[in-house]
Amino acid sequence: MADWIQAIGTIIAVLVAMAVPVWQMKIDSKRNNEARVENNYYELRHNAFLVDSWITRSQEGWKICIVNDSEGPIRNIQVHAQWPELAHQRKHLDPANLTVIPKAHKPWRTFSRGNWIISPKSATENLQYSAWDYPICKNSREELPSPAFFDSDGDKHTLAALRFTDVYDNAWVRIYSCAPEDYNMKPGLYLLATSDKRLQKYVKQTPYFAPNN
């Protein structure tokens, strides 16, 4: 009887000794997978940070500059800004009453890597289709005008947000310091949507920036 009990105890001890390393391996594997996903997210975020925008003013008027230094083309580009000349176009305002450029439901399709400048059309041009000229890509950063540091003559042109989809099909929004309190988002970069299920936990849900179709 004692031998039988001892044999059972030996078997249980062996099974436990075999199970503990397997259990530890599963825990380590899960942690490693989570670390890889987190590293991947921050690598993508770093790449998205290489896309930026600002508003500038010259003798020709107010313009928007967008720089894409990321790894590839960006898509579905939209700018949310306070733009007094277009505030009357209600259908192109976001819920915070900021102008969505170029249109509320029709972003620019694609910007390749490079330096882009976008100009509004003059009041004498046909604005039925769009209030903006086609974006122009400049050869170098030096060709882009500097940001407008101050408003003048009562003008109020401010950049609130830049939306785009990166080359890996992740949608981002960059919130600037002039964003309205209605956004309830601090200045920074936020992931809006992703095709990678592993990154879903990093997605920021907000009614102001629903993913583009």
Summary of the structure (lengths in Angstrom):
residues: 213
radius of gyration: 25.9
end to end distance: 73.3
largest distance: 104.1
contacts: 562
relative contact order: 0.16
helix: 31%
strand: 30%
